[in-house]
Amino acid sequence: MVVTLEVLVALLALAFLGGVIVATIGPGGILIVTGLYLLTSLSSDEVAGTASAVFTVGAVFGSAVYARSGEIDWPIAGAVSAAAAVGTWLGVRANAYLSRRAYGIVLAALLAVVGGNIVYREHRDLEPRLDLGRGRRDLAAFAGLGLVIGGFGGLLGIGGAALSAPALVLVGVPMLVTIAVTQIVVVFTALFTSVNYLLRDAVVASLFVPLTAAYLGGVGLGWWLAHRITADRLKLALGVVLIGLAVSLVV
């Protein structure tokens, strides 16, 4: 896959910014997916496969730094991740039935829903809808969330953070713990997704290497920022950006 220097620079900027966001407030990797879709001629499975491979490496790094700083809630991470792996398998297979145009429409809808939810809740300063604990029923509910997260992660190659972070916040998980758990979830969703797409020869190595380098730099900076800033304003700005990206995909 050959891209112009201008396109590569734009993709690297999106990858770095996506890494910062995914390590601070969650739905950042989706910027890479959107960039690959809008700025290149890759097919839907190549977009999903390449992005997922980048997310896998980034999530392993993110999991390591958050495990070191002690924010990962392992029971929640285990319940969500195990179910997400199953959902990913289903989503990857569903991707085979998506045309490039249909892929863009589904991606735009997801961006609009996630972005709209973020903007609305931040603007209204709403509290979590539920407050799940660590009982069996609560962990089963977390597993249900994981199944949905994995399904869309596999279908669109978005890694899972775009849904995992907003969903966990909605059920009462603290923000820093949410971001830490999301790293583990993305390891499972992105790894299963990228392996499946790799078997279909849908990972573009010439883009994977530079995008991964930029993404890792962003994740490292994002982890540092997450321990030093409040995320409220960043979440609102991200919501607006996601809505704007959704509009750009359908006009």
C-alpha positions as CSV (number, residue, x, y, z in Angstrom):
1,M,0.0,0.0,0.0
2,V,1.5,3.3,-1.1
3,V,0.4,6.6,0.4
4,T,1.6,10.2,-0.1
5,L,3.8,11.8,2.5
6,E,0.9,14.2,3.4
7,V,-1.4,11.3,4.1
8,L,1.2,9.4,6.1
9,V,1.9,12.5,8.3
10,A,-1.9,12.9,8.9
11,L,-2.2,9.2,9.8
12,L,0.8,9.4,12.2
13,A,-0.7,12.4,13.9
14,L,-4.1,10.6,14.3
15,A,-2.2,7.6,15.6
16,F,-0.3,9.6,18.2
17,L,-3.4,11.5,19.3
18,G,-5.4,8.3,19.4
19,G,-2.8,6.8,21.7
20,V,-3.0,9.8,24.0
21,I,-6.7,9.6,24.1
22,V,-7.0,5.8,24.6
23,A,-4.7,6.0,27.6
24,T,-6.5,9.0,29.2
25,I,-10.2,8.8,28.4
26,G,-10.7,5.7,26.2
27,P,-12.2,6.1,22.7
28,G,-9.0,7.2,20.9
29,G,-8.1,4.3,18.6
30,I,-11.2,5.0,16.6
31,L,-9.4,8.0,15.1
32,I,-7.0,5.6,13.4
33,V,-9.8,3.6,12.0
34,T,-11.5,6.7,10.7
35,G,-8.3,8.0,9.2
36,L,-7.5,4.8,7.4
37,Y,-11.0,4.8,6.0
38,L,-11.1,8.4,4.9
39,L,-7.5,8.9,3.7
40,T,-6.7,5.6,2.0
41,S,-8.4,3.2,-0.4
42,L,-8.1,0.2,1.9
43,S,-10.9,-2.2,1.9
44,S,-13.1,-2.6,5.1
45,D,-11.2,-5.7,6.2
46,E,-7.8,-4.0,5.6
47,V,-8.9,-1.0,7.7
48,A,-10.1,-3.3,10.5
49,G,-7.1,-5.6,10.3
50,T,-4.4,-3.0,10.2
51,A,-6.0,-0.9,13.0
52,S,-6.5,-3.9,15.2
53,A,-2.8,-4.9,14.9
54,V,-1.8,-1.4,16.0
55,F,-4.2,-1.6,18.9
56,T,-2.9,-4.9,20.1
57,V,0.6,-3.7,20.6
58,G,-0.6,-0.4,22.1
59,A,-2.9,-2.3,24.5
60,V,-0.2,-4.6,25.7
61,F,2.0,-1.6,26.5
62,G,-1.0,0.2,28.1
63,S,-1.8,-2.8,30.3
64,A,1.7,-3.0,31.5
65,V,2.0,0.6,32.6
66,Y,-1.5,0.5,34.3
67,A,-0.7,-2.8,36.0
68,R,2.5,-1.2,37.3
69,S,0.6,1.7,38.7
70,G,-2.0,-0.6,40.3
71,E,-5.3,0.7,38.7
72,I,-6.5,-2.5,37.0
73,D,-9.6,-4.1,38.6
74,W,-8.9,-7.7,37.6
75,P,-12.3,-9.3,38.3
76,I,-14.0,-6.7,36.0
77,A,-11.2,-7.0,33.4
78,G,-11.5,-10.8,33.4
79,A,-15.3,-10.8,33.0
80,V,-15.4,-8.2,30.2
81,S,-12.4,-9.5,28.4
82,A,-13.5,-13.1,28.3
83,A,-16.9,-12.2,26.8
84,A,-15.3,-9.7,24.5
85,A,-13.2,-12.4,23.0
86,V,-16.3,-14.3,22.0
87,G,-18.0,-11.2,20.6
88,T,-14.9,-10.4,18.6
89,W,-15.1,-13.8,16.8
90,L,-18.7,-13.1,15.8
91,G,-17.9,-9.6,14.7
92,V,-15.0,-10.6,12.5
93,R,-17.2,-13.0,10.6
94,A,-19.9,-10.4,10.2
95,N,-17.4,-8.0,8.6
96,A,-17.2,-10.3,5.6
97,Y,-20.7,-9.3,4.7
98,L,-20.0,-5.5,4.9
99,S,-19.2,-3.5,1.8
100,R,-16.9,-0.5,2.2
101,R,-19.9,1.8,2.0
102,A,-21.8,-0.2,4.6
103,Y,-18.7,-0.3,6.8
104,G,-18.6,3.5,6.7
105,I,-22.2,3.8,7.6
106,V,-22.0,1.5,10.6
107,L,-18.8,3.2,11.8
108,A,-20.4,6.7,11.4
109,A,-23.4,5.5,13.4
110,L,-21.2,4.2,16.2
111,L,-19.2,7.4,16.3
112,A,-22.4,9.5,16.5
113,V,-23.8,7.3,19.3
114,V,-20.6,7.3,21.4
115,G,-19.9,11.0,20.7
116,G,-23.4,12.1,21.4
117,N,-23.6,10.1,24.6
118,I,-20.3,11.7,25.8
119,V,-21.4,15.2,25.0
120,Y,-24.9,14.8,26.5
121,R,-23.6,13.3,29.8
122,E,-20.8,15.8,30.2
123,H,-23.0,18.7,29.4
124,R,-25.7,17.6,31.9
125,D,-23.1,16.4,34.4
126,L,-25.0,13.1,34.8
127,E,-24.2,10.4,37.3
128,P,-23.7,6.7,36.3
129,R,-27.0,5.0,35.3
130,L,-26.1,1.9,37.3
131,D,-23.6,1.1,40.0
132,L,-22.4,-2.5,39.5
133,G,-20.4,-4.3,42.2
134,R,-18.4,-7.5,42.1
135,G,-21.1,-10.1,42.8
136,R,-22.0,-12.9,40.4
137,R,-24.9,-11.0,38.8
138,D,-22.8,-7.9,38.5
139,L,-19.9,-9.8,36.8
140,A,-22.5,-11.4,34.5
141,A,-23.6,-7.9,33.5
142,F,-20.0,-7.0,32.9
143,A,-19.7,-10.0,30.7
144,G,-22.8,-8.9,28.7
145,L,-21.1,-5.6,28.1
146,G,-18.0,-7.4,27.0
147,L,-19.9,-9.4,24.4
148,V,-21.3,-6.2,22.8
149,I,-17.9,-4.5,23.0
150,G,-16.2,-7.4,21.3
151,G,-18.8,-7.7,18.6
152,F,-18.3,-4.2,17.4
153,G,-14.5,-4.4,18.0
154,G,-14.4,-7.4,15.6
155,L,-16.8,-6.0,13.1
156,L,-15.1,-2.6,12.7
157,G,-11.6,-3.2,14.0
158,I,-12.0,-0.5,16.6
159,G,-10.2,-2.4,19.4
160,G,-13.0,-2.0,21.9
161,A,-12.0,1.2,23.7
162,A,-14.6,3.2,21.9
163,L,-17.3,1.2,23.7
164,S,-15.6,-0.2,26.7
165,A,-14.7,3.2,28.3
166,P,-18.1,4.8,27.9
167,A,-19.9,1.6,29.0
168,L,-17.9,1.1,32.1
169,V,-18.3,4.7,33.2
170,L,-22.1,4.4,32.7
171,V,-22.2,1.5,35.2
172,G,-20.2,3.3,37.9
173,V,-16.6,2.2,37.4
174,P,-14.2,5.1,38.3
175,M,-12.5,6.8,35.3
176,L,-8.9,5.8,36.0
177,V,-10.0,2.2,36.7
178,T,-12.1,2.3,33.5
179,I,-9.1,3.3,31.4
180,A,-6.9,0.6,33.0
181,V,-9.5,-2.2,32.5
182,T,-10.0,-1.0,28.9
183,Q,-6.4,-1.7,28.2
184,I,-6.9,-5.4,29.1
185,V,-10.2,-5.6,27.2
186,V,-8.5,-4.2,24.1
187,V,-5.7,-6.7,24.3
188,F,-8.3,-9.5,23.9
189,T,-10.5,-7.8,21.3
190,A,-7.7,-6.4,19.2
191,L,-5.5,-9.6,19.4
192,F,-8.4,-11.9,18.4
193,T,-9.4,-9.4,15.7
194,S,-5.9,-8.9,14.2
195,V,-5.1,-12.6,14.2
196,N,-8.3,-13.3,12.2
197,Y,-7.6,-10.5,9.8
198,L,-4.0,-11.6,9.5
199,L,-5.1,-15.0,8.4
200,R,-7.1,-13.2,5.6
201,D,-4.0,-11.2,4.6
202,A,-5.7,-8.0,5.7
203,V,-3.0,-6.4,7.8
204,V,-1.0,-3.8,5.8
205,A,2.5,-4.0,7.1
206,S,3.8,-0.8,5.5
207,L,1.2,1.2,7.5
208,F,1.2,-1.0,10.7
209,V,4.9,-0.3,11.6
210,P,4.9,3.5,11.5
211,L,1.4,3.8,13.0
212,T,2.3,1.5,15.9
213,A,5.4,3.6,16.7
214,A,3.3,6.8,16.8
215,Y,0.5,5.1,18.8
216,L,2.9,3.8,21.4
217,G,4.3,7.3,21.9
218,G,0.8,8.6,22.4
219,V,-0.1,5.8,24.9
220,G,3.0,6.6,27.0
221,L,2.1,10.3,27.1
222,G,-1.5,9.5,27.8
223,W,-0.7,7.4,30.8
224,W,1.4,10.2,32.2
225,L,-1.4,12.8,31.6
226,A,-4.1,10.5,33.1
227,H,-2.4,10.8,36.5
228,R,-2.1,14.5,36.3
229,I,-5.2,16.1,34.8
230,T,-9.0,15.9,35.0
231,A,-10.6,14.3,32.0
232,D,-13.9,16.2,31.9
233,R,-13.0,18.8,29.4
234,L,-11.1,16.3,27.3
235,K,-14.1,14.0,27.2
236,L,-16.4,16.8,26.0
237,A,-13.9,17.8,23.3
238,L,-13.6,14.2,22.2
239,G,-17.4,13.8,22.0
240,V,-17.6,16.8,19.7
241,V,-14.7,15.4,17.5
242,L,-16.4,12.0,17.2
243,I,-19.7,13.6,16.1
244,G,-17.8,15.6,13.5
245,L,-16.0,12.5,12.2
246,A,-19.4,10.7,12.0
247,V,-20.8,13.5,9.8
248,S,-17.7,13.5,7.6
249,L,-18.2,9.8,6.9
250,V,-21.7,10.2,5.5
251,V,-21.5,13.5,3.6
